[in-house]
Amino acid sequence: MLKKTIYIIGLASIISLMLVGCGKSKASHQSDKPYGAGQISKKVSSESASDASSSSDSKGTNAANSLNLDDKTYGVLALEYRFSQESDKKASTDYFKDFTSVKKLSSKNSTSMGGLFYADKSNSLEESNNHQYNQFTYNGDTTADTFFKVGTSTVSLQYKGKDPSGKLAMSQLPVIRKTVSKDYLVKTFYKTSAQREHVDNYVKSIPNEDDWEKQQESSTRYMTDN
């Protein structure tokens, strides 16, 4: 009888231990669920953030487009981008801060705006570009010329790189090609009221190709007569 009692007690203990073990296993398995769900949740959150960022960029581009800036103005913003790439100044520097007003062309000054003028892609200056690029040119100094093409949401530009050594021929200088979003250009160089005023004045100060040619003719006559 004693042996039977001991046997029953022992059997009960074994069953009890087995039940406890199963409970722990189940609890452990259930505790993995929230962790797994947490990981999935984090991934979804990350993807959502990425989508939100893309959405924000899209809205930003729409905001840039809503300004209804013309190609010449985007070209000037691209010029500022080029200047920022070639200098140690911070990107948001106002490169045209001296243009608090529009500078008028003068027959007495053949180098107004340093001789810079704007030629749109229909110009006859660069047949090799197949009329794909607008340009700001000094009519001879190709190292200072900037070619650019305005797209739906970006501006592509190209220009000659610098030669710190001063040993390269003009034809050996590297061609720098960049594509920048309109959104970045607007947010960086056309954000404040002061930036906008200076850029707008600079745009109006740069003569178009026809105006530049007329200025050259007028300047030549002035120099001849005086």
C-alpha positions in Angstrom: 0.0 0.0 0.0 2.9 2.3 0.9 4.6 1.6 -2.4 1.4 2.3 -4.3 1.0 5.6 -2.5 4.6 6.6 -3.3 4.1 5.6 -6.9 0.9 7.7 -7.2 2.6 10.7 -5.6 5.7 10.3 -7.9 3.5 10.0 -11.0 1.5 13.1 -10.0 4.8 15.1 -9.5 6.0 14.1 -13.0 2.7 15.1 -14.6 2.8 18.4 -12.7 6.3 19.1 -13.9 5.3 18.3 -17.5 2.3 20.8 -17.3 4.6 23.5 -15.9 7.1 22.9 -18.7 4.3 23.2 -21.3 3.0 26.4 -19.8 6.5 28.0 -20.0 6.9 26.9 -23.5 3.5 28.3 -24.5 4.3 31.5 -22.6 7.6 31.8 -24.4 6.1 31.2 -27.7 3.4 33.8 -27.1 6.0 36.4 -26.0 7.7 36.1 -29.4 4.6 37.3 -31.1 4.7 40.9 -30.0 8.5 41.1 -30.8 7.9 39.8 -34.3 4.9 42.1 -34.7 7.1 44.9 -33.4 9.7 44.2 -36.1 7.1 44.2 -38.8 5.6 47.4 -37.4 9.0 49.1 -37.5 9.5 48.0 -41.1 6.1 49.3 -42.2 6.8 52.5 -40.3 10.1 52.9 -42.2 8.5 52.3 -45.5 5.8 54.8 -44.6 8.4 57.4 -43.7 10.1 56.8 -47.1 6.7 57.2 -48.9 6.1 60.3 -46.9 9.5 61.7 -47.9 8.8 60.9 -51.5 5.4 62.6 -51.2 7.0 65.6 -49.6 9.5 65.9 -52.4 6.7 65.6 -54.9 4.8 68.4 -53.2 8.0 70.5 -53.0 8.5 70.1 -56.8 4.9 71.1 -57.4 5.5 74.1 -55.1 8.5 75.0 -57.3 6.5 74.6 -60.5 3.7 76.7 -59.0 6.1 79.7 -59.0 5.9 79.6 -62.8 9.5 80.7 -63.2 10.8 80.8 -66.7 13.9 79.0 -68.1 16.1 82.1 -67.7 15.3 82.3 -64.0 16.0 78.6 -63.4 19.2 79.1 -65.3 20.3 81.9 -62.9 19.5 79.6 -60.0 21.6 76.9 -61.7 24.4 79.5 -61.9 24.2 80.0 -58.2 24.4 76.3 -57.8 27.5 76.2 -59.9 29.1 79.0 -57.9 28.3 77.1 -54.7 30.0 74.0 -56.1 33.1 76.0 -57.1 33.5 77.9 -53.8 33.9 77.3 -50.1 30.8 79.3 -49.3 27.7 77.7 -47.9 25.1 76.7 -50.5 22.6 79.3 -49.4 24.9 82.2 -50.1 23.2 85.1 -51.9 25.6 85.5 -54.8 23.6 88.4 -56.4 23.1 90.5 -53.2 24.5 93.5 -55.0 21.5 93.5 -57.4 19.2 95.6 -55.3 18.0 97.1 -58.6 18.0 96.2 -62.3 21.2 97.3 -64.1 20.4 98.9 -67.5 22.3 98.3 -70.7 24.4 101.3 -71.7 25.8 102.2 -75.1 28.8 103.6 -73.3 29.7 100.3 -71.7 30.3 97.4 -74.1 31.1 95.1 -71.1 27.9 95.6 -69.2 27.3 92.6 -66.9 30.9 91.7 -67.7 29.9 90.9 -71.3 27.5 88.1 -70.1 24.4 87.5 -72.1 21.6 84.9 -72.3 21.0 82.8 -75.4 18.0 80.4 -75.4 18.2 77.0 -77.1 16.9 78.3 -80.4 20.1 80.4 -80.8 22.6 80.0 -83.5 25.7 80.1 -81.3 26.1 76.4 -80.6 24.8 74.1 -83.4 26.7 71.2 -81.8 24.2 71.2 -78.9 21.4 70.6 -81.4 19.4 73.4 -79.7 19.0 71.4 -76.5 20.6 73.8 -74.1 20.0 77.4 -73.1 23.2 79.2 -72.1 24.8 82.0 -70.3 27.8 83.0 -72.3 30.6 85.6 -72.4 30.9 85.0 -76.2 34.3 83.5 -76.2 35.3 82.6 -72.6 34.1 79.0 -72.6 35.4 78.4 -69.1 32.8 80.8 -67.8 29.9 79.7 -70.0 27.1 77.6 -68.4 24.8 75.5 -70.5 21.5 74.3 -69.0 18.3 72.5 -69.8 15.1 72.9 -67.8 13.0 69.8 -67.4 9.7 69.1 -65.6 11.2 68.8 -62.1 15.0 69.2 -62.7 17.6 71.4 -64.2 20.5 69.8 -66.0 23.7 71.9 -66.4 27.1 71.5 -67.8 30.2 73.7 -67.7 34.0 73.5 -67.9 35.8 72.5 -64.8 38.7 74.3 -63.3 42.4 73.5 -63.7 44.2 74.3 -60.5 47.6 73.5 -62.1 47.0 75.9 -65.0 48.7 73.5 -67.3 45.7 72.1 -69.3 44.7 73.4 -72.7 41.1 74.6 -73.0 40.1 71.4 -74.9 41.5 69.3 -72.0 39.4 70.8 -69.3 36.9 68.4 -67.8 33.2 69.0 -68.6 31.2 69.0 -65.4 27.6 67.7 -65.7 25.0 68.1 -62.9 21.3 67.5 -62.6 19.6 69.4 -59.7 16.0 69.4 -58.6 14.0 72.6 -59.1 12.8 72.1 -55.5 16.4 72.3 -54.2 17.2 75.3 -56.3 14.2 77.2 -55.1 14.6 76.2 -51.5 18.3 77.1 -51.5 18.6 80.2 -53.7 15.0 81.6 -54.1 13.6 81.2 -50.6 13.7 84.5 -48.9 12.2 87.8 -50.2 15.8 89.2 -50.4 17.0 86.3 -52.5 14.0 86.6 -54.8 14.5 90.3 -55.3 18.2 89.9 -56.1 17.7 86.9 -58.5 14.8 88.7 -60.3 16.9 91.8 -60.7 19.9 89.8 -62.0 17.6 88.0 -64.5 16.3 91.3 -65.8 19.9 92.7 -65.9 21.3 90.0 -68.2 20.6 90.9 -71.8 19.2 88.4 -74.2 21.3 87.6 -77.3 19.5 90.1 -79.5 19.8 92.9 -77.0 23.4 92.1 -76.4 24.2 92.3 -80.2 22.4 95.7 -80.4 24.4 96.9 -77.4 27.6 95.9 -79.1 26.6 97.8 -82.3 25.6 100.8 -80.3 28.7 100.7 -78.2 30.9 100.5 -81.4 29.1 103.5 -82.9 29.5 105.4 -79.6 33.3 104.7 -79.5 33.7 105.7 -83.2 31.8 109.0 -82.8 33.7 109.9 -79.6 
